[in-house]
């Protein structure tokens, strides 16, 4: 942990961006628990829950082909301020969703909110390799994951109690307040990076990116291996678990908050424990460890308290896989293409998340048990580990350090 604190002390821009991340992410989880609590209280079908989970990722998929080109041609601070503004208003209008007939409004607002959030994330992840390099970049990505996970842990746990005691509307309003604070902090931040104005239009920039992929196929493989982490999009699965197994044991909002918080605690601890193993030769083993943790969760799923313990192990390996594969991509592409390739990378990752959410809903309504679905997800990580081993043998991949 001292390494991360030292990095924040030496890099003032990263320190401010990390503070904004902490505030914005913390607020975001209030609305996340509130949304799923609202859906369960409406007695909507499993398909609706899965569709909402999928919407959280689908918006980022749709915008990715153009977002990267925009990122490469705009000042990052201006773009990020615009995106936070969209998040503020999309979150605020969630207070008007009250019943099943308002689902169309919920779908629209989630789409806008998550499109802006995904765009913001891609902009920031394109900015980091412009201000950091090598091990600093890897640590910054790990720090980003830790902040996300810490916010997820505390935000989910507290929001469960807030929603239980004060209701979903208060959660939405608190979320808005967090975004406003983040906006103010970002507005006061000075970011000095060169923006190369391209004479090419968006279409030509997209074509140029695909020519780059053809010339350097390793970039595609690194994007695909990162997309395997999208199998951890468990929001729909957790909501269905709560509805099926735990509703008679504990209040819905509390169960949602505690389950997500338990997994997120593993996300925070993971990179601290596994940082020395975050090297090319160990990543396949970490994929396998992730599969084993998911299978343990499937085995213990029927018991709420044992499921809390298992979900912690599920989160333990995820952050390391996410941050390492992301950094590996950043290290192995040309700076000119950061925005575009990171955007396509996020598109594949979010597509994986959306597909996972969709299949959870589809299989659960097709007479497949939640345990069986979870076991299938575990097999996905076995495939991911084998694929990464193949990439190392067949592609020229630069080490991160």
Secondary structure, DSSP 8 states (H G I E B T S, - for coil): -HHHHHHHHH-HHHHHHHHHHHHHHHHHHHHHHHHHHHHHHTT--HHHHHHHHHHHHHHHHHHHHHHHHHHTTS-HHHHHHHHHHHHHHHHHGGGG--SGGGHHHHHHHHHHHHHHHHHHHHHHHHHHHHH--HHHHHHHHHHHHHHHHHHHHHHHHHHHHHHHHH-HHHHHHHHHHHHHHHHHHHHT----------SS-HHHHHHHHHHHHHH-THHHHHHHHHHGGGGG--HHHHHHHIIIIITTTS-HHHHHHHHHHHHHHHHHHHHHHHGGG-SHHHHHHHHHHHHHHHHHHHHHTTSHHHHHHHHHHHHHTHHHHHHHHHHHHHHTS-GGGHHHHHHHHHHHHHHHHHHHHHHHHHHHTTT--HHHHHHHHHHHHHHHHHHHHHHHHHS------
